[in-house]
């Protein structure tokens, strides 16, 4: 399974890169994508995620060829 992973805003700075391309057979959910791409480090609190440009929960199933994006919490004023 090949999945493109993208990081935005301050989260990009936190992980030290803008994107990854990961290939794993055991990835089933968005949460699994985070763990695989980030050496099993815990997912930051209140993180937002999207699959193919649609916001989803971390339990959302992923498929081969999906793009998974992670965003820090957003506030407005």
Order of alpha helices (4+ residues) and beta strands (2+ residues): beta-alpha-beta-alpha-beta-beta-beta
